[in-house]
Amino acid sequence: MTAKAVAFVALALMLGGCMQSVIEPAPETNLKPRDRELLANAPYQQASIPEPFRRHIVSYQRKEAPGTIVVDSDARFLYYVLPDGQAIRYGITVGEDAMRWSGVAKVGNKTEWPGWTPTASEHARLGPLPNYVSGGPHNPMGARALYLYEGGKDTLYRIHGTNQPEYIGQAISSGCIRMTNEDVIDLFNRAKVGTPVVVIAPGQGDSTSRPVVASTGYPSLNSGY
């Protein structure tokens, strides 16, 4: 793990210092038969996700309405806002500094096991790539994709699964927001087309000296979410 990654794990540990409980991976009832089949034969090893980046219910401090998705790239967390000042917090992989997008969008489309068409910039930056990769566990888009639209137009940014879960908590993507396949299935089942998505601008999210998104008080899993 790089020094930067260690620093972000330390940040997450500080922000989660009063953590009471961890939400377990998405229950089997969230998985369709195709999900079970494909995830059982995934061509990657199951990563050991650091505890701060596993799914938690947290006390949420911002004012977005329940049902809103909020992305804090600084702290490598995505929040699904719940009623009564709570949110589900997921660990994510975010874009490198030069490839981050921020703003307010909506979920314009949702896809299960999406295909992947690399962009021209990805071809240029990553070297030889196929023109198209069909959906499946080998695909870097993972099990689900939520497509972000701004002003009725596709931003080309996505919230999606991954075939590299070992990078959750880091900044290495081409700008999109990656989640573990289990977590993106959970989020996909909660979010609807039209769901607002707020991506906080760099430098405005949580830090060790300024926890502005979520506090360190965590209710128990008995809250029913």
N, C-alpha and C positions, 0 to 999 in steps of 0.2 A: 504494500500500500504506500502511495506517495505521501510526502510530508503534508501536502495540501489536503489529501483525503483524511489523514490522521487528524488534522485540525478541524475538519468538518465533523468527524465522529466525536471529537471532544466537545464541540459546540452542541451537538445533538444531545450528548450526555448531560451537559449542563442544563439545557432547556428541559430535559426530561427527568431531572433529578428527583422529583416527587412522584414518579410514575408508579401507579398502583397495579396495573394489569395490562397484558398484551392481548389484543384480539388475535385469535388463532387464524391460520390461513382459511381462505374461503371454504365453507363447508361443501361437502359433496353435492348437496342439493342445488348449489349454484352452477354445477358443471353439467353440461349436456353430454350425451353419450360420445359425440365426436370429440369434445374436450377431453374426456377421460382417455379416449384412445390415443389422441395426439400427444397429450402431456405425458402419458405413460411411456411413450417412445421418443421423448425429446432428445435431440442429438447434442445436448449439453448437460453438464453435471449440475445438480441442484446446488445452488450457492448457499453459503452460510451468511445470511443477511445480518449485519450488526443490529442488536436489539433496538437502538433508537430509530432505525429505519424500517422496523416492522410496523404493522398496522396497530394504531392505538386510538382510543377515544380520548380527546383532550378538551380542556376548557379553552374556548375560542374567544379572542378579545376584539376582533374587528366587527363591523356592523353589517356584513353581507347577509342577505336573507337566507333562510334555510333552503337547501337545494342548490346553492351556488357552489361552483368549484373554484378554489383559490390556489394558485401556484406560487410558492415562495422559493424561487430559484436560489436565493442566497443560502438558505438553510437546507435545501434539497428535500423539501416536503410539498406534498399536495394535500389540500384539505377539501373534504366534502362537508359543507356546513349543515349542522343539525339544529333543531329547535333548542331553546333554553340555554344559549351560550355554549354549545358543545359542537364538536366537529370530529369526523373520522380523519385521522392523519395517516398518510401513506408516504413511505420513502420513495424517492424518484431519482432517475438520472436526468440531468439537464444538459443544455447546449453549452459548448465552450463559450468564453466571454464574447468573442466576435460574432457568435451565431445565435445569441439569445434574442427572443422576441418578447415584448411586454405590451400590455394593453388590455382592453376589454373585448371579449368575443362571445360567441355562442356556439354550442354544439350544433353544427349544421348537418351532420350525418353521423351514423354509427355503423360499423361493419364488424362481423365476426370473422376471424381468421382472414384478414385482408391480404391481398396481394401487394407487392411493392414494386414501384417503378422508380428507380433511382433518378434523381434530377441531374441536370447538366453539371451543376456545381459538385455534386457527390461523385460523378464520374471523374471530374478534374481533380478533386481532392483525394479520393480514395483509390484511384487507379482503375484498372480494368474491372468492370462490373457487368453482370448480365443486364439486358434491357428490361427484363421483367422477372420477378420471382413470385411464384404462386404461393397462396396461403398455406401455412403449416408451421410446425414448431421450428423448422430450419430458417424461417423467414424473420428478419430483424424487426418486423412490425408486430410479431407475437400474436396472441390469441384474440385481441380486440383492438379496435381503433376508434377514437372519437375525433372527428375532423372539426377544426376550429374555423369559424367564419366571422368576418368583421364587415359590417355594412352590407351583408348579403353576399360577400365574395369570399372565396376560399383563401385563407391566409397561407396555405401550404404547411402550416404547423399542425401537429397531431399530438394527442395523448394516446399512447399505444403500449402494447406489451413489449417483450424483448426476448431475444435468444442469448442474451449476455447478462443474466441476473447478478453476476458478480460485480457489476459496475454500479449497482444501486447506491446512491449517496455521493456520486461523483459527477463531474462536468466533462463529458466526452462526446456527447451526441451532436448531430448536425442541426441542432436547434429544437428538435422535438422533445417531448416529455415522455420518458420511458418509465414503465412500472413493471413489477413482476407480473407474469401472466395470471397468477391467482388474484393479485390485487386489481389488475385492470378488468378482470371478469367481474369482480365485486363492484367496482365503480360503474362499469357498463350497465349492470343491472339496476343501479340506483339512478343514474343520470338519464335524462330524456333529450330528444332533439329539441333545441331551444333553450337548454340549460345555460345560464350565464357562466362565463369563465373569466376570472380575473387573474391575469399574470402580473404579479407585482414587479415593478421596475428594479433593476439591479441596484443594490445599496439601500433599498427601502424595506427589506424583509427583516426577519429576526437575526439578531446577533447576540453574542455573549453579554454585551452591555445594554442591549435594547431589545428585549423580547416583546415585540409589538403585535405579533400575530396570535400566538398561543401562550398561555401561562403554564406554570409547572404543576398546577393542580389537576389531577386526573381522576375522574369519577370511575366507579367500578363498572364492570361489564353488565351489571344487573340493571343498567339503564334501559335495556330493551332494544338497542339499536343493532 
